């Protein structure tokens, strides 16, 4: 990246040139295989029942508060909703499959896909209690982020209700940089929503990828599965080595 702003012939500051820039391809419907989970295209026949049962562990329906839809009862209602989502290409829905059980335990999507600008967003994240706060949950987010940057996207976005403290903590933990709040950005479930914006850009990805890989390594977990080093600690250590300020 360029050091400091460039200027045009009129002396006006302009953004850095991107010689050789080519728009990336759209995300493909492919399996992204990790150590703890697999991210794969949403398949209603294979995934719907397992997802419904896993989501059912959330007796209070907390996972649906900040999503524009749900909770779903009975199963047929959820199955119809998934069928509509699986047919789309933006958002492009993915299922998160636990490698130990082979069951789908969450979903997410690539969305607002803009190859011309090189930007893409992760959203529609619905992690069941089976998946929440597990290595597989972190790995699912890593696999989607890695896929986007390997395709050549320059910017990877995360947006959430500004009142959703859990989502905002997750974004910060995963290395996203907070960019601000868009006030009264939308309406859902009869409520006004301010939207908090976060992003990771391509120049930040190499260090972040290394932190993810160190955290996901088997050696980072003891025999009972407890992490030895937190992801945030590994990210901060990477920034200290590189001499950059931490994004937190």
Secondary structure as UniProt FT lines:
FT   STRAND          6..7
FT   TURN            9..10
FT   STRAND          13..14
FT   TURN            19..20
FT   STRAND          32..33
FT   STRAND          37..41
FT   HELIX           44..55
FT   TURN            56..57
FT   TURN            59..60
FT   HELIX           62..64
FT   TURN            65..66
FT   HELIX           75..86
FT   STRAND          92..98
FT   TURN            99..101
FT   STRAND          104..114
FT   TURN            115..118
FT   STRAND          119..127
FT   TURN            129..133
FT   HELIX           135..151
FT   STRAND          155..161
FT   TURN            162..163
FT   HELIX           165..173
FT   TURN            174..175
FT   STRAND          177..188
FT   TURN            189..190
FT   STRAND          191..201
FT   HELIX           202..216
FT   HELIX           218..220
FT   TURN            223..224
FT   HELIX           231..242
//
